[in-house]
Amino acid sequence: MTQKLQAKFVICLNNQGYEASLEVGKLYRLIDDEEAQINGLIPGIDESGADYAFSAQRFYAVELLQNVEEALLVKS
């Protein structure tokens, strides 16, 4: 059984083949998409501002301090 990610943000660790869409080391906001997560994908917003779903292996989920997370979610 696949666990749903609790984090709202991930850091890109690998952009190979998607250099125009992803930036290594950049923090990306997740979009709530349980189906994508069940299929091993990370749903989010890429460099163009479009919704995407890339392999979860490209990212590392991070939990931020509540005030930082709130500030980033308001900005998004």
PyMOL Python script that loads the backbone (N, CA, C, O; Angstrom):
from pymol import cmd

cmd.read_pdbstr("""\
ATOM      1  N   MET A   1       0.835  -1.180   0.000  1.00  0.00           N
ATOM      2  CA  MET A   1       0.000   0.000   0.000  1.00  0.00           C
ATOM      3  C   MET A   1       0.884   1.249   0.000  1.00  0.00           C
ATOM      4  O   MET A   1       1.820   1.349   0.794  1.00  0.00           O
ATOM      5  N   THR A   2       0.594   2.187  -0.876  1.00  0.00           N
ATOM      6  CA  THR A   2       1.354   3.423  -0.980  1.00  0.00           C
ATOM      7  C   THR A   2       0.809   4.431   0.016  1.00  0.00           C
ATOM      8  O   THR A   2      -0.402   4.620   0.121  1.00  0.00           O
ATOM      9  N   GLN A   3       1.716   5.081   0.750  1.00  0.00           N
ATOM     10  CA  GLN A   3       1.289   6.104   1.693  1.00  0.00           C
ATOM     11  C   GLN A   3       1.187   7.441   0.985  1.00  0.00           C
ATOM     12  O   GLN A   3       2.020   7.775   0.143  1.00  0.00           O
ATOM     13  N   LYS A   4       0.167   8.201   1.331  1.00  0.00           N
ATOM     14  CA  LYS A   4      -0.004   9.535   0.792  1.00  0.00           C
ATOM     15  C   LYS A   4       1.012  10.461   1.451  1.00  0.00           C
ATOM     16  O   LYS A   4       1.205  10.413   2.666  1.00  0.00           O
ATOM     17  N   LEU A   5       1.664  11.306   0.646  1.00  0.00           N
ATOM     18  CA  LEU A   5       2.613  12.272   1.180  1.00  0.00           C
ATOM     19  C   LEU A   5       1.892  13.288   2.046  1.00  0.00           C
ATOM     20  O   LEU A   5       0.836  13.797   1.669  1.00  0.00           O
ATOM     21  N   GLN A   6       2.456  13.582   3.198  1.00  0.00           N
ATOM     22  CA  GLN A   6       1.897  14.597   4.077  1.00  0.00           C
ATOM     23  C   GLN A   6       2.531  15.958   3.796  1.00  0.00           C
ATOM     24  O   GLN A   6       1.937  16.995   4.094  1.00  0.00           O
ATOM     25  N   ALA A   7       3.729  15.954   3.227  1.00  0.00           N
ATOM     26  CA  ALA A   7       4.433  17.206   2.949  1.00  0.00           C
ATOM     27  C   ALA A   7       3.702  17.986   1.861  1.00  0.00           C
ATOM     28  O   ALA A   7       3.039  17.407   1.001  1.00  0.00           O
ATOM     29  N   LYS A   8       3.835  19.295   1.917  1.00  0.00           N
ATOM     30  CA  LYS A   8       3.236  20.146   0.899  1.00  0.00           C
ATOM     31  C   LYS A   8       4.281  20.647  -0.091  1.00  0.00           C
ATOM     32  O   LYS A   8       3.950  21.286  -1.090  1.00  0.00           O
ATOM     33  N   PHE A   9       5.561  20.344   0.203  1.00  0.00           N
ATOM     34  CA  PHE A   9       6.649  20.793  -0.647  1.00  0.00           C
ATOM     35  C   PHE A   9       7.666  19.676  -0.852  1.00  0.00           C
ATOM     36  O   PHE A   9       7.832  18.807   0.004  1.00  0.00           O
ATOM     37  N   VAL A  10       8.340  19.711  -1.992  1.00  0.00           N
ATOM     38  CA  VAL A  10       9.405  18.762  -2.307  1.00  0.00           C
ATOM     39  C   VAL A  10      10.572  19.530  -2.908  1.00  0.00           C
ATOM     40  O   VAL A  10      10.397  20.628  -3.437  1.00  0.00           O
ATOM     41  N   ILE A  11      11.763  18.948  -2.822  1.00  0.00           N
ATOM     42  CA  ILE A  11      12.958  19.511  -3.452  1.00  0.00           C
ATOM     43  C   ILE A  11      13.325  18.598  -4.611  1.00  0.00           C
ATOM     44  O   ILE A  11      13.352  17.375  -4.473  1.00  0.00           O
ATOM     45  N   CYS A  12      13.605  19.207  -5.750  1.00  0.00           N
ATOM     46  CA  CYS A  12      14.016  18.436  -6.925  1.00  0.00           C
ATOM     47  C   CYS A  12      15.461  17.968  -6.756  1.00  0.00           C
ATOM     48  O   CYS A  12      16.354  18.767  -6.473  1.00  0.00           O
ATOM     49  N   LEU A  13      15.678  16.680  -6.933  1.00  0.00           N
ATOM     50  CA  LEU A  13      17.015  16.096  -6.842  1.00  0.00           C
ATOM     51  C   LEU A  13      17.561  15.676  -8.197  1.00  0.00           C
ATOM     52  O   LEU A  13      18.770  15.509  -8.354  1.00  0.00           O
ATOM     53  N   ASN A  14      16.677  15.503  -9.181  1.00  0.00           N
ATOM     54  CA  ASN A  14      17.096  14.995 -10.484  1.00  0.00           C
ATOM     55  C   ASN A  14      16.184  15.572 -11.566  1.00  0.00           C
ATOM     56  O   ASN A  14      14.979  15.320 -11.559  1.00  0.00           O
ATOM     57  N   ASN A  15      16.747  16.338 -12.488  1.00  0.00           N
ATOM     58  CA  ASN A  15      15.956  16.898 -13.584  1.00  0.00           C
ATOM     59  C   ASN A  15      16.372  16.336 -14.944  1.00  0.00           C
ATOM     60  O   ASN A  15      15.995  16.880 -15.982  1.00  0.00           O
ATOM     61  N   GLN A  16      17.143  15.257 -14.943  1.00  0.00           N
ATOM     62  CA  GLN A  16      17.657  14.682 -16.188  1.00  0.00           C
ATOM     63  C   GLN A  16      16.512  14.392 -17.164  1.00  0.00           C
ATOM     64  O   GLN A  16      15.577  13.655 -16.852  1.00  0.00           O
ATOM     65  N   GLY A  17      16.613  14.991 -18.348  1.00  0.00           N
ATOM     66  CA  GLY A  17      15.596  14.830 -19.373  1.00  0.00           C
ATOM     67  C   GLY A  17      14.482  15.857 -19.275  1.00  0.00           C
ATOM     68  O   GLY A  17      13.651  15.963 -20.177  1.00  0.00           O
ATOM     69  N   TYR A  18      14.459  16.612 -18.188  1.00  0.00           N
ATOM     70  CA  TYR A  18      13.413  17.620 -17.955  1.00  0.00           C
ATOM     71  C   TYR A  18      14.028  18.946 -17.503  1.00  0.00           C
ATOM     72  O   TYR A  18      13.448  19.661 -16.686  1.00  0.00           O
ATOM     73  N   GLU A  19      15.201  19.267 -18.041  1.00  0.00           N
ATOM     74  CA  GLU A  19      15.939  20.448 -17.607  1.00  0.00           C
ATOM     75  C   GLU A  19      15.144  21.744 -17.778  1.00  0.00           C
ATOM     76  O   GLU A  19      15.320  22.677 -16.994  1.00  0.00           O
ATOM     77  N   ALA A  20      14.277  21.816 -18.782  1.00  0.00           N
ATOM     78  CA  ALA A  20      13.476  23.020 -18.998  1.00  0.00           C
ATOM     79  C   ALA A  20      12.301  23.103 -18.027  1.00  0.00           C
ATOM     80  O   ALA A  20      11.753  24.183 -17.811  1.00  0.00           O
ATOM     81  N   SER A  21      11.914  21.976 -17.445  1.00  0.00           N
ATOM     82  CA  SER A  21      10.739  21.927 -16.577  1.00  0.00           C
ATOM     83  C   SER A  21      11.071  21.915 -15.098  1.00  0.00           C
ATOM     84  O   SER A  21      10.278  22.382 -14.280  1.00  0.00           O
ATOM     85  N   LEU A  22      12.242  21.381 -14.742  1.00  0.00           N
ATOM     86  CA  LEU A  22      12.621  21.232 -13.335  1.00  0.00           C
ATOM     87  C   LEU A  22      14.006  21.803 -13.085  1.00  0.00           C
ATOM     88  O   LEU A  22      14.873  21.767 -13.957  1.00  0.00           O
ATOM     89  N   GLU A  23      14.203  22.330 -11.887  1.00  0.00           N
ATOM     90  CA  GLU A  23      15.487  22.884 -11.489  1.00  0.00           C
ATOM     91  C   GLU A  23      15.969  22.141 -10.241  1.00  0.00           C
ATOM     92  O   GLU A  23      15.291  22.142  -9.214  1.00  0.00           O
ATOM     93  N   VAL A  24      17.141  21.507 -10.333  1.00  0.00           N
ATOM     94  CA  VAL A  24      17.693  20.763  -9.200  1.00  0.00           C
ATOM     95  C   VAL A  24      17.909  21.723  -8.030  1.00  0.00           C
ATOM     96  O   VAL A  24      18.439  22.822  -8.194  1.00  0.00           O
ATOM     97  N   GLY A  25      17.486  21.279  -6.851  1.00  0.00           N
ATOM     98  CA  GLY A  25      17.648  22.068  -5.637  1.00  0.00           C
ATOM     99  C   GLY A  25      16.511  23.033  -5.370  1.00  0.00           C
ATOM    100  O   GLY A  25      16.476  23.672  -4.318  1.00  0.00           O
ATOM    101  N   LYS A  26      15.580  23.150  -6.306  1.00  0.00           N
ATOM    102  CA  LYS A  26      14.466  24.075  -6.129  1.00  0.00           C
ATOM    103  C   LYS A  26      13.340  23.409  -5.342  1.00  0.00           C
ATOM    104  O   LYS A  26      13.095  22.209  -5.469  1.00  0.00           O
ATOM    105  N   LEU A  27      12.665  24.210  -4.534  1.00  0.00           N
ATOM    106  CA  LEU A  27      11.519  23.784  -3.756  1.00  0.00           C
ATOM    107  C   LEU A  27      10.267  23.915  -4.620  1.00  0.00           C
ATOM    108  O   LEU A  27      10.020  24.974  -5.196  1.00  0.00           O
ATOM    109  N   TYR A  28       9.481  22.852  -4.711  1.00  0.00           N
ATOM    110  CA  TYR A  28       8.249  22.850  -5.496  1.00  0.00           C
ATOM    111  C   TYR A  28       7.060  22.558  -4.595  1.00  0.00           C
ATOM    112  O   TYR A  28       7.137  21.723  -3.693  1.00  0.00           O
ATOM    113  N   ARG A  29       5.958  23.255  -4.851  1.00  0.00           N
ATOM    114  CA  ARG A  29       4.719  23.044  -4.100  1.00  0.00           C
ATOM    115  C   ARG A  29       3.966  21.872  -4.706  1.00  0.00           C
ATOM    116  O   ARG A  29       3.824  21.776  -5.926  1.00  0.00           O
ATOM    117  N   LEU A  30       3.485  20.982  -3.847  1.00  0.00           N
ATOM    118  CA  LEU A  30       2.694  19.839  -4.303  1.00  0.00           C
ATOM    119  C   LEU A  30       1.250  20.244  -4.536  1.00  0.00           C
ATOM    120  O   LEU A  30       0.736  21.163  -3.899  1.00  0.00           O
ATOM    121  N   ILE A  31       0.611  19.550  -5.451  1.00  0.00           N
ATOM    122  CA  ILE A  31      -0.818  19.679  -5.696  1.00  0.00           C
ATOM    123  C   ILE A  31      -1.455  18.407  -5.150  1.00  0.00           C
ATOM    124  O   ILE A  31      -0.910  17.319  -5.330  1.00  0.00           O
ATOM    125  N   ASP A  32      -2.576  18.527  -4.500  1.00  0.00           N
ATOM    126  CA  ASP A  32      -3.255  17.359  -3.935  1.00  0.00           C
ATOM    127  C   ASP A  32      -3.842  16.520  -5.067  1.00  0.00           C
ATOM    128  O   ASP A  32      -4.861  16.885  -5.653  1.00  0.00           O
ATOM    129  N   ASP A  33      -3.199  15.402  -5.372  1.00  0.00           N
ATOM    130  CA  ASP A  33      -3.643  14.489  -6.424  1.00  0.00           C
ATOM    131  C   ASP A  33      -3.312  13.071  -5.966  1.00  0.00           C
ATOM    132  O   ASP A  33      -2.244  12.538  -6.268  1.00  0.00           O
ATOM    133  N   GLU A  34      -4.240  12.479  -5.238  1.00  0.00           N
ATOM    134  CA  GLU A  34      -4.016  11.163  -4.650  1.00  0.00           C
ATOM    135  C   GLU A  34      -3.736  10.097  -5.711  1.00  0.00           C
ATOM    136  O   GLU A  34      -2.909   9.213  -5.489  1.00  0.00           O
ATOM    137  N   GLU A  35      -4.405  10.166  -6.847  1.00  0.00           N
ATOM    138  CA  GLU A  35      -4.201   9.171  -7.908  1.00  0.00           C
ATOM    139  C   GLU A  35      -2.769   9.202  -8.424  1.00  0.00           C
ATOM    140  O   GLU A  35      -2.161   8.151  -8.631  1.00  0.00           O
ATOM    141  N   ALA A  36      -2.228  10.397  -8.632  1.00  0.00           N
ATOM    142  CA  ALA A  36      -0.839  10.514  -9.090  1.00  0.00           C
ATOM    143  C   ALA A  36       0.106   9.913  -8.056  1.00  0.00           C
ATOM    144  O   ALA A  36       1.027   9.178  -8.410  1.00  0.00           O
ATOM    145  N   GLN A  37      -0.117  10.222  -6.779  1.00  0.00           N
ATOM    146  CA  GLN A  37       0.749   9.710  -5.728  1.00  0.00           C
ATOM    147  C   GLN A  37       0.670   8.190  -5.634  1.00  0.00           C
ATOM    148  O   GLN A  37       1.687   7.536  -5.403  1.00  0.00           O
ATOM    149  N   ILE A  38      -0.506   7.623  -5.808  1.00  0.00           N
ATOM    150  CA  ILE A  38      -0.669   6.168  -5.787  1.00  0.00           C
ATOM    151  C   ILE A  38       0.158   5.533  -6.903  1.00  0.00           C
ATOM    152  O   ILE A  38       0.670   4.424  -6.748  1.00  0.00           O
ATOM    153  N   ASN A  39       0.285   6.235  -8.021  1.00  0.00           N
ATOM    154  CA  ASN A  39       1.036   5.731  -9.172  1.00  0.00           C
ATOM    155  C   ASN A  39       2.520   6.096  -9.123  1.00  0.00           C
ATOM    156  O   ASN A  39       3.224   5.960 -10.124  1.00  0.00           O
ATOM    157  N   GLY A  40       3.005   6.563  -7.954  1.00  0.00           N
ATOM    158  CA  GLY A  40       4.423   6.862  -7.786  1.00  0.00           C
ATOM    159  C   GLY A  40       4.850   8.177  -8.408  1.00  0.00           C
ATOM    160  O   GLY A  40       6.029   8.373  -8.703  1.00  0.00           O
ATOM    161  N   LEU A  41       3.901   9.078  -8.610  1.00  0.00           N
ATOM    162  CA  LEU A  41       4.209  10.368  -9.215  1.00  0.00           C
ATOM    163  C   LEU A  41       4.053  11.482  -8.193  1.00  0.00           C
ATOM    164  O   LEU A  41       3.295  11.366  -7.230  1.00  0.00           O
ATOM    165  N   ILE A  42       4.783  12.556  -8.423  1.00  0.00           N
ATOM    166  CA  ILE A  42       4.681  13.755  -7.593  1.00  0.00           C
ATOM    167  C   ILE A  42       3.941  14.800  -8.411  1.00  0.00           C
ATOM    168  O   ILE A  42       4.451  15.248  -9.438  1.00  0.00           O
ATOM    169  N   PRO A  43       2.754  15.198  -7.980  1.00  0.00           N
ATOM    170  CA  PRO A  43       2.010  16.241  -8.684  1.00  0.00           C
ATOM    171  C   PRO A  43       2.402  17.615  -8.162  1.00  0.00           C
ATOM    172  O   PRO A  43       2.467  17.824  -6.951  1.00  0.00           O
ATOM    173  N   GLY A  44       2.664  18.548  -9.064  1.00  0.00           N
ATOM    174  CA  GLY A  44       3.067  19.883  -8.640  1.00  0.00           C
ATOM    175  C   GLY A  44       3.006  20.878  -9.775  1.00  0.00           C
ATOM    176  O   GLY A  44       2.304  20.668 -10.764  1.00  0.00           O
ATOM    177  N   ILE A  45       3.745  21.964  -9.630  1.00  0.00           N
ATOM    178  CA  ILE A  45       3.786  23.013 -10.637  1.00  0.00           C
ATOM    179  C   ILE A  45       5.230  23.166 -11.091  1.00  0.00           C
ATOM    180  O   ILE A  45       6.126  23.314 -10.259  1.00  0.00           O
ATOM    181  N   ASP A  46       5.471  23.132 -12.407  1.00  0.00           N
ATOM    182  CA  ASP A  46       6.839  23.201 -12.923  1.00  0.00           C
ATOM    183  C   ASP A  46       7.257  24.640 -13.204  1.00  0.00           C
ATOM    184  O   ASP A  46       6.548  25.581 -12.849  1.00  0.00           O
ATOM    185  N   GLU A  47       8.413  24.804 -13.844  1.00  0.00           N
ATOM    186  CA  GLU A  47       8.980  26.125 -14.120  1.00  0.00           C
ATOM    187  C   GLU A  47       8.092  26.991 -15.003  1.00  0.00           C
ATOM    188  O   GLU A  47       8.153  28.218 -14.918  1.00  0.00           O
ATOM    189  N   SER A  48       7.269  26.378 -15.847  1.00  0.00           N
ATOM    190  CA  SER A  48       6.399  27.144 -16.739  1.00  0.00           C
ATOM    191  C   SER A  48       5.103  27.560 -16.046  1.00  0.00           C
ATOM    192  O   SER A  48       4.319  28.332 -16.598  1.00  0.00           O
ATOM    193  N   GLY A  49       4.881  27.044 -14.830  1.00  0.00           N
ATOM    194  CA  GLY A  49       3.647  27.328 -14.113  1.00  0.00           C
ATOM    195  C   GLY A  49       2.555  26.312 -14.395  1.00  0.00           C
ATOM    196  O   GLY A  49       1.438  26.437 -13.893  1.00  0.00           O
ATOM    197  N   ALA A  50       2.879  25.304 -15.198  1.00  0.00           N
ATOM    198  CA  ALA A  50       1.904  24.265 -15.556  1.00  0.00           C
ATOM    199  C   ALA A  50       1.906  23.145 -14.512  1.00  0.00           C
ATOM    200  O   ALA A  50       2.915  22.892 -13.854  1.00  0.00           O
ATOM    201  N   ASP A  51       0.761  22.485 -14.377  1.00  0.00           N
ATOM    202  CA  ASP A  51       0.683  21.301 -13.521  1.00  0.00           C
ATOM    203  C   ASP A  51       1.521  20.192 -14.145  1.00  0.00           C
ATOM    204  O   ASP A  51       1.587  20.075 -15.368  1.00  0.00           O
ATOM    205  N   TYR A  52       2.152  19.392 -13.321  1.00  0.00           N
ATOM    206  CA  TYR A  52       2.944  18.281 -13.817  1.00  0.00           C
ATOM    207  C   TYR A  52       2.795  17.094 -12.888  1.00  0.00           C
ATOM    208  O   TYR A  52       2.262  17.213 -11.784  1.00  0.00           O
ATOM    209  N   ALA A  53       3.267  15.958 -13.341  1.00  0.00           N
ATOM    210  CA  ALA A  53       3.382  14.773 -12.493  1.00  0.00           C
ATOM    211  C   ALA A  53       4.631  14.026 -12.949  1.00  0.00           C
ATOM    212  O   ALA A  53       4.612  13.330 -13.965  1.00  0.00           O
ATOM    213  N   PHE A  54       5.709  14.176 -12.196  1.00  0.00           N
ATOM    214  CA  PHE A  54       6.968  13.502 -12.478  1.00  0.00           C
ATOM    215  C   PHE A  54       7.174  12.376 -11.484  1.00  0.00           C
ATOM    216  O   PHE A  54       6.524  12.331 -10.439  1.00  0.00           O
ATOM    217  N   SER A  55       8.074  11.470 -11.811  1.00  0.00           N
ATOM    218  CA  SER A  55       8.394  10.356 -10.918  1.00  0.00           C
ATOM    219  C   SER A  55       8.803  10.865  -9.539  1.00  0.00           C
ATOM    220  O   SER A  55       9.595  11.800  -9.423  1.00  0.00           O
ATOM    221  N   ALA A  56       8.263  10.250  -8.509  1.00  0.00           N
ATOM    222  CA  ALA A  56       8.575  10.636  -7.134  1.00  0.00           C
ATOM    223  C   ALA A  56      10.057  10.473  -6.830  1.00  0.00           C
ATOM    224  O   ALA A  56      10.569  11.119  -5.915  1.00  0.00           O
ATOM    225  N   GLN A  57      10.756   9.625  -7.576  1.00  0.00           N
ATOM    226  CA  GLN A  57      12.179   9.398  -7.347  1.00  0.00           C
ATOM    227  C   GLN A  57      13.022  10.621  -7.668  1.00  0.00           C
ATOM    228  O   GLN A  57      14.194  10.673  -7.294  1.00  0.00           O
ATOM    229  N   ARG A  58      12.455  11.600  -8.348  1.00  0.00           N
ATOM    230  CA  ARG A  58      13.176  12.825  -8.685  1.00  0.00           C
ATOM    231  C   ARG A  58      13.179  13.839  -7.545  1.00  0.00           C
ATOM    232  O   ARG A  58      13.869  14.855  -7.625  1.00  0.00           O
ATOM    233  N   PHE A  59      12.416  13.576  -6.486  1.00  0.00           N
ATOM    234  CA  PHE A  59      12.182  14.567  -5.441  1.00  0.00           C
ATOM    235  C   PHE A  59      12.411  14.013  -4.045  1.00  0.00           C
ATOM    236  O   PHE A  59      12.430  12.802  -3.823  1.00  0.00           O
ATOM    237  N   TYR A  60      12.585  14.946  -3.109  1.00  0.00           N
ATOM    238  CA  TYR A  60      12.662  14.614  -1.696  1.00  0.00           C
ATOM    239  C   TYR A  60      11.624  15.468  -0.984  1.00  0.00           C
ATOM    240  O   TYR A  60      11.666  16.695  -1.073  1.00  0.00           O
ATOM    241  N   ALA A  61      10.695  14.835  -0.280  1.00  0.00           N
ATOM    242  CA  ALA A  61       9.646  15.560   0.429  1.00  0.00           C
ATOM    243  C   ALA A  61      10.241  16.230   1.665  1.00  0.00           C
ATOM    244  O   ALA A  61      11.038  15.632   2.388  1.00  0.00           O
ATOM    245  N   VAL A  62       9.841  17.479   1.893  1.00  0.00           N
ATOM    246  CA  VAL A  62      10.326  18.223   3.056  1.00  0.00           C
ATOM    247  C   VAL A  62       9.145  18.803   3.828  1.00  0.00           C
ATOM    248  O   VAL A  62       8.133  19.198   3.249  1.00  0.00           O
ATOM    249  N   GLU A  63       9.301  18.843   5.133  1.00  0.00           N
ATOM    250  CA  GLU A  63       8.316  19.505   5.980  1.00  0.00           C
ATOM    251  C   GLU A  63       8.972  20.784   6.479  1.00  0.00           C
ATOM    252  O   GLU A  63      10.071  20.761   7.033  1.00  0.00           O
ATOM    253  N   LEU A  64       8.290  21.881   6.277  1.00  0.00           N
ATOM    254  CA  LEU A  64       8.807  23.190   6.648  1.00  0.00           C
ATOM    255  C   LEU A  64       8.191  23.653   7.954  1.00  0.00           C
ATOM    256  O   LEU A  64       7.163  23.134   8.389  1.00  0.00           O
ATOM    257  N   LEU A  65       8.826  24.632   8.575  1.00  0.00           N
ATOM    258  CA  LEU A  65       8.221  25.258   9.745  1.00  0.00           C
ATOM    259  C   LEU A  65       6.872  25.823   9.333  1.00  0.00           C
ATOM    260  O   LEU A  65       6.710  26.287   8.204  1.00  0.00           O
ATOM    261  N   GLN A  66       5.914  25.787  10.232  1.00  0.00           N
ATOM    262  CA  GLN A  66       4.546  26.178   9.902  1.00  0.00           C
ATOM    263  C   GLN A  66       4.474  27.593   9.331  1.00  0.00           C
ATOM    264  O   GLN A  66       3.766  27.820   8.350  1.00  0.00           O
ATOM    265  N   ASN A  67       5.190  28.545   9.924  1.00  0.00           N
ATOM    266  CA  ASN A  67       5.113  29.921   9.428  1.00  0.00           C
ATOM    267  C   ASN A  67       5.734  30.067   8.043  1.00  0.00           C
ATOM    268  O   ASN A  67       5.273  30.884   7.246  1.00  0.00           O
ATOM    269  N   VAL A  68       6.765  29.293   7.747  1.00  0.00           N
ATOM    270  CA  VAL A  68       7.383  29.322   6.419  1.00  0.00           C
ATOM    271  C   VAL A  68       6.425  28.720   5.396  1.00  0.00           C
ATOM    272  O   VAL A  68       6.215  29.285   4.323  1.00  0.00           O
ATOM    273  N   GLU A  69       5.849  27.572   5.736  1.00  0.00           N
ATOM    274  CA  GLU A  69       4.897  26.915   4.847  1.00  0.00           C
ATOM    275  C   GLU A  69       3.705  27.826   4.550  1.00  0.00           C
ATOM    276  O   GLU A  69       3.291  27.955   3.398  1.00  0.00           O
ATOM    277  N   GLU A  70       3.162  28.449   5.576  1.00  0.00           N
ATOM    278  CA  GLU A  70       2.024  29.345   5.382  1.00  0.00           C
ATOM    279  C   GLU A  70       2.380  30.501   4.465  1.00  0.00           C
ATOM    280  O   GLU A  70       1.594  30.872   3.593  1.00  0.00           O
ATOM    281  N   ALA A  71       3.568  31.074   4.659  1.00  0.00           N
ATOM    282  CA  ALA A  71       3.994  32.192   3.809  1.00  0.00           C
ATOM    283  C   ALA A  71       4.141  31.750   2.366  1.00  0.00           C
ATOM    284  O   ALA A  71       3.750  32.483   1.457  1.00  0.00           O
ATOM    285  N   LEU A  72       4.692  30.575   2.137  1.00  0.00           N
ATOM    286  CA  LEU A  72       4.856  30.073   0.760  1.00  0.00           C
ATOM    287  C   LEU A  72       3.518  29.719   0.130  1.00  0.00           C
ATOM    288  O   LEU A  72       3.323  29.950  -1.063  1.00  0.00           O
ATOM    289  N   LEU A  73       2.607  29.172   0.895  1.00  0.00           N
ATOM    290  CA  LEU A  73       1.288  28.819   0.350  1.00  0.00           C
ATOM    291  C   LEU A  73       0.481  30.059  -0.005  1.00  0.00           C
ATOM    292  O   LEU A  73      -0.283  30.038  -0.970  1.00  0.00           O
ATOM    293  N   VAL A  74       0.635  31.134   0.753  1.00  0.00           N
ATOM    294  CA  VAL A  74      -0.049  32.388   0.442  1.00  0.00           C
ATOM    295  C   VAL A  74       0.513  32.969  -0.839  1.00  0.00           C
ATOM    296  O   VAL A  74      -0.235  33.505  -1.658  1.00  0.00           O
ATOM    297  N   LYS A  75       1.828  32.868  -1.025  1.00  0.00           N
ATOM    298  CA  LYS A  75       2.511  33.393  -2.211  1.00  0.00           C
ATOM    299  C   LYS A  75       2.127  32.643  -3.472  1.00  0.00           C
ATOM    300  O   LYS A  75       2.065  33.232  -4.551  1.00  0.00           O
ATOM    301  N   SER A  76       1.867  31.342  -3.344  1.00  0.00           N
ATOM    302  CA  SER A  76       1.615  30.479  -4.509  1.00  0.00           C
ATOM    303  C   SER A  76       0.310  30.813  -5.202  1.00  0.00           C
ATOM    304  O   SER A  76      -0.042  30.177  -6.195  1.00  0.00           O
TER     305      SER A  76
END
""", "prot")
cmd.dss("prot")
cmd.show_as("cartoon", "prot")
cmd.util.cbc("prot")
cmd.orient("prot")
